[in-house]
């Protein structure tokens, strides 16, 4: 009986040892991973994204003080892997960017990009003067507040006409945010122009910056000043049918009714060919006396303002070219 049990035990041990000789290999790892994601359009530094190869996500944190509106990525992949589409600059507001990687083994993996903007905690703004106002193409009353940055890339200023509900936007081409040297703490000053084509009236003003939106506590008053004409002219040598151009000096041209020039004590009408808020073109009429008339007064009638007079060095040629 003991011999029988011995042989059974021996057979079981032989089976176990035989099984241990079998080698089990793990599945090959797919070769479709993003190894590194970094943002390279930041001056003097690099921002690295956090790559999660389990959730297949890339998370990039953008500090507000870099003032980025887009990120330019540089992506490192597994050996022999490639993106199915070339990596392009991405807006920091883009929530739908993905990257698909095709490995050298033919497998694919798609990552979702998460951009998290690390903005300021809050935004508090005030008009710098009690009567906020502006003229078209002119500076709005300054705005002070805790911008905490001088970058204007994320800035938007929206002006809503309270009478017509027409919306226009502040001119960002020369907008500046500067630190206020006369204040303590985190006070900054925003300077921005009203758009050239804005109408007169009252406007509610909204400022968007670094993920915050603030409606200013008082409406902005937009009004027109009496137009002014740039006064630097070369001598205008003209004949009937020629054109003379004028540009604005500071304020916009508005509601031009007529242009006259006085030669030898007589006023002549000069038909207006084109008139925009920045430029006027008039046509030289028939019947002007030929001669070199020196500093000739041109009178512009805008709306109900007093005429605007500017002197132009004028030479009138005769119809025969003399």
C-alpha positions in Angstrom: 0.0 0.0 0.0 2.9 2.4 0.9 4.5 1.5 -2.5 1.3 2.5 -4.3 1.2 5.9 -2.6 4.9 6.4 -3.3 4.4 6.0 -7.0 1.4 8.3 -7.0 3.4 11.0 -5.3 6.3 10.5 -7.6 4.0 10.9 -10.6 2.6 14.2 -9.3 6.0 15.6 -8.7 7.1 14.7 -12.3 4.0 16.5 -13.6 4.8 19.6 -11.6 8.4 19.7 -12.7 7.4 19.2 -16.3 5.0 22.2 -16.1 7.6 24.4 -14.6 9.8 24.0 -17.7 7.2 25.8 -19.9 8.1 29.4 -20.5 5.3 32.0 -20.6 6.1 35.3 -22.4 4.1 38.5 -21.6 2.3 40.3 -24.5 4.5 42.7 -26.3 4.0 46.4 -25.2 2.4 48.5 -27.9 4.8 51.0 -29.5 2.4 53.9 -29.9 3.1 56.1 -26.9 3.8 59.8 -26.5 7.0 59.9 -24.4 7.2 63.7 -23.9 5.0 66.7 -24.6 6.5 70.2 -24.2 5.4 73.7 -25.1 8.2 75.6 -26.8 6.8 79.1 -27.5 7.6 80.5 -24.1 10.5 82.8 -23.9 13.5 81.5 -21.9 11.7 78.4 -20.6 9.8 75.3 -21.6 6.4 74.1 -20.2 6.1 70.3 -20.0 2.8 68.5 -20.3 1.9 65.5 -18.0 1.4 62.4 -20.2 -0.9 59.7 -18.8 -0.6 56.5 -20.8 -3.4 54.8 -18.8 -6.1 57.4 -19.4 -4.4 58.5 -22.6 -4.4 62.2 -21.7 -1.9 65.1 -21.8 -2.4 67.9 -19.3 -0.7 71.2 -19.8 -0.8 74.0 -17.1 -0.5 77.5 -18.5 0.4 80.2 -15.9 -1.3 83.5 -16.6 1.9 85.6 -16.6 3.1 84.1 -19.8 0.2 85.7 -21.7 -0.2 82.8 -24.1 -3.1 82.6 -26.5 -1.7 79.5 -28.3 0.8 76.8 -27.5 3.3 75.3 -29.9 4.0 71.7 -29.0 7.0 69.5 -29.5 6.2 65.9 -29.2 8.5 62.9 -28.6 7.2 59.4 -29.6 8.1 55.8 -29.2 10.8 54.6 -31.7 9.3 54.1 -35.2 6.0 55.7 -34.1 4.4 58.7 -35.9 1.5 61.1 -35.5 -1.3 60.6 -38.0 -1.4 64.4 -38.4 1.3 67.0 -37.9 1.2 68.8 -34.6 0.0 72.4 -35.1 -0.2 75.3 -32.7 -3.2 75.0 -30.4 -5.4 77.8 -28.9 -5.4 77.8 -25.1 -9.2 77.8 -25.3 -9.3 74.6 -27.4 -11.0 71.8 -25.5 -11.1 69.3 -28.3 -7.5 68.7 -29.4 -6.5 65.1 -29.8 -3.4 63.3 -31.1 -3.4 59.9 -32.7 -0.1 57.9 -32.6 0.5 55.0 -34.9 3.2 52.7 -33.7 5.8 50.8 -35.8 3.9 47.7 -34.9 0.7 49.0 -36.5 -1.2 49.7 -33.3 -2.7 53.2 -32.6 -3.5 55.2 -29.6 -5.4 58.5 -29.3 -4.6 61.1 -26.6 -6.8 64.0 -25.5 -5.1 67.3 -24.7 -6.3 69.2 -21.6 -5.1 72.8 -21.3 -5.6 74.2 -17.8 -5.1 78.0 -17.6 -3.8 79.0 -14.2 -5.4 82.5 -14.1 -5.6 85.1 -11.4 -8.2 84.5 -8.6 -10.3 87.5 -9.4 -10.5 90.8 -11.4 -11.7 94.1 -9.9 -11.8 97.1 -12.1 -12.6 100.8 -11.8 -12.8 103.8 -14.1 -9.9 106.2 -13.4 -12.2 109.2 -13.6 -15.7 110.0 -12.5 -16.9 110.8 -16.0 -15.8 108.0 -18.3 -15.7 109.2 -21.9 -14.1 108.7 -25.3 -14.1 110.0 -28.9 -14.0 107.7 -31.9 -10.4 106.6 -32.6 -9.5 108.2 -29.3 -8.4 107.0 -25.8 -11.1 105.7 -23.5 -10.9 107.0 -19.9 -8.3 104.8 -18.3 -9.3 101.7 -16.3 -7.5 100.7 -13.1 -7.5 97.3 -11.4 -5.7 94.1 -10.3 -4.7 92.9 -13.7 -1.5 91.3 -12.3 -0.1 91.2 -15.7 0.9 93.5 -18.5 0.1 91.1 -21.4 -2.9 92.0 -23.6 -3.2 88.7 -25.5 -6.3 87.6 -23.6 -7.8 91.1 -23.4 -11.2 91.9 -24.9 -13.2 95.2 -24.3 -16.8 95.1 -25.5 -18.9 98.3 -25.8 -22.7 97.9 -26.0 -24.7 101.0 -27.1 -27.5 101.4 -24.5 -29.9 103.0 -27.1 -29.4 100.7 -30.1 -27.9 97.6 -28.6 -25.2 97.7 -31.2 -21.9 96.0 -30.1 -18.4 97.2 -31.0 -15.0 96.3 -29.6 -12.2 98.3 -28.2 -9.2 98.8 -30.5 -6.5 96.4 -29.3 -3.8 97.5 -31.8 -2.3 100.0 -29.3 -3.8 98.7 -26.0 -1.5 98.7 -23.0 -1.6 97.5 -19.4 1.0 99.2 -17.2 1.8 99.2 -13.5 0.6 102.3 -11.7 3.7 103.8 -10.1 1.6 105.9 -7.7 -0.3 103.0 -6.2 0.5 100.2 -3.7 -0.1 96.5 -4.2 -1.4 95.1 -7.4 -3.0 98.1 -9.2 -2.5 98.3 -12.9 -3.8 100.8 -15.6 -5.4 99.8 -18.9 -5.3 102.2 -21.8 -7.3 101.4 -24.9 -8.8 103.2 -27.9 -12.4 103.4 -29.0 -12.9 102.0 -32.5 -12.8 104.4 -35.4 -16.3 103.7 -36.5 -18.1 103.9 -33.2 -21.2 106.1 -33.0 -21.8 108.7 -30.3 -23.9 107.7 -27.3 -23.7 105.8 -24.0 -22.1 102.4 -23.9 -22.0 99.7 -21.3 -18.4 98.4 -21.1 -17.3 94.8 -20.4 -13.7 93.8 -19.9 -12.6 90.2 -20.4 -9.2 89.2 -19.2 -7.5 86.0 -18.1 -10.8 84.1 -17.8 -12.6 86.9 -15.9 -15.4 89.1 -17.1 -16.1 92.5 -15.5 -18.9 95.0 -16.4 -17.8 98.5 -15.6 -20.0 100.3 -13.0 -20.7 103.4 -15.1 -21.5 103.7 -18.8 -19.0 105.3 -21.2 -20.0 108.5 -23.0 -18.8 108.6 -26.6 -19.0 112.0 -28.3 -17.6 113.8 -31.4 -15.2 116.7 -31.3 -15.1 119.4 -33.9 -13.0 117.8 -36.7 -9.4 118.9 -37.2 -7.4 118.7 -40.4 -3.6 118.0 -40.6 -1.9 121.2 -41.6 1.3 120.1 -43.2 1.0 120.5 -47.0 3.3 120.5 -50.0 2.4 123.0 -52.7 -0.6 121.7 -54.6 -0.1 122.4 -58.3 -3.5 121.6 -59.9 -5.8 122.0 -62.9 -9.5 121.5 -63.3 -10.5 117.9 -62.6 -7.5 117.1 -60.4 -7.9 115.9 -56.8 -6.6 117.2 -53.5 -6.6 115.0 -50.4 -6.8 115.9 -46.7 -6.3 113.6 -43.6 -7.5 114.1 -40.0 -5.2 115.4 -37.4 -6.7 113.9 -34.2 -10.5 113.6 -34.3 -12.6 111.9 -37.0 -14.2 113.5 -40.0 -18.0 113.5 -39.5 -20.9 114.9 -41.5 -19.0 116.8 -44.1 -21.3 119.2 -46.0 -19.1 121.3 -48.2 -15.6 122.5 -49.0 -14.8 126.0 -50.3 -11.5 127.8 -51.2 -11.1 131.5 -51.4 -9.0 132.8 -54.3 -8.6 136.6 -54.9 -11.5 137.3 -52.5 -13.9 134.9 -54.2 -15.1 131.6 -52.8 -15.2 128.5 -55.0 -17.0 125.2 -54.3 -14.8 122.1 -54.4 -17.0 119.0 -54.9 -16.3 116.2 -52.5 -15.3 113.0 -54.2 -14.9 110.8 -51.1 -15.2 111.4 -47.4 -14.3 108.9 -44.7 -13.6 109.3 -41.0 -9.9 109.7 -41.8 -9.6 111.1 -45.3 -11.3 113.6 -47.6 -10.7 113.9 -51.4 -12.0 116.9 -53.2 -12.2 117.7 -56.9 -10.7 120.9 -58.4 -13.6 122.7 -60.2 -13.7 124.5 -63.6 -13.2 128.2 -63.6 -10.4 128.8 -61.1 -8.1 131.6 -62.1 -4.7 130.4 -63.1 -1.8 131.6 -60.9 0.4 131.0 -57.9 -1.9 131.8 -55.0 0.3 131.0 -52.1 -1.4 130.1 -48.8 -5.0 129.6 -49.9 -7.7 129.2 -47.2 -9.9 126.1 -47.6 -13.0 126.1 -45.5 -14.7 122.8 -44.5 -18.2 122.7 -43.1 -18.8 119.7 -40.8 -22.4 119.4 -39.5 -23.4 122.4 -37.4 -19.8 123.2 -36.2 -18.1 126.4 -37.1 -16.2 125.9 -40.4 -12.7 124.4 -40.1 -10.2 126.5 -42.1 -6.8 125.3 -43.2 -4.3 127.0 -45.5 -3.0 125.2 -48.6 -0.1 126.4 -50.8 -1.9 126.5 -54.2 -0.8 126.8 -57.8 -3.6 126.7 -60.4 -2.6 125.8 -64.0 -4.5 127.1 -66.9 -6.6 124.8 -69.1 -3.9 125.0 -71.8 -1.2 123.9 -69.3 0.3 127.3 -68.9 
